Amino acid sequence: MSNNDGTPEVSRRAMLRGIGASGAVALAGAVVLGGTGTAQAAQDGWLWCNLCSGLWYGRHDTYGTCPGNSLGHRGVHSGIYTLKYSSDGGGGQDDWRWCRTCEGLWYNGHPSNGVCPAGGAHTPWGSGNYLLSYSPNGGGQDNWRWCLQCEGLWHAGGAGTNRCPAGGGHTYSGSGNYIIPKN
């Protein structure tokens, strides 16, 4: 495939393969963390939505679908967050996915694909497999929680509105305390 200007389109998988052990290849939206000789591919550009408190990918030409606003997510007062890909290993929980419909991050480790604010269930197609940490190694912001109702990730300590696409507010019942690196 190619972009509109005729240059080849690069898939996420091809980008990850292009990162060598030294991490010397520069890629849009990818950063290399650590200095242990092993590349740890990660994706920045994730934002906190002050309308629903969810984490969403903000580097596309859309604001996705937000349960707190018909115009989509808003990154007002948000830092830029970075998510590590599961393929590089490390501690934490994998099976987190980006939903191409709502732009949000959700957990794909249960039989249900949760509740997407755009209607129906979240969709994993086109997503990488992200790894979220419970450990403060390397820093980051804590109090990120998994919502039992919608399967989404949301921040429980923010000043934003807590809106769940399954109705009412998000719940952190049964959730760990995730730590997300913030630029």
Summary of the structure (lengths in Angstrom):
residues: 183
radius of gyration: 16.1
end to end distance: 32.5
largest distance: 49.0
contacts: 572
relative contact order: 0.18
helix: 5%
strand: 28%
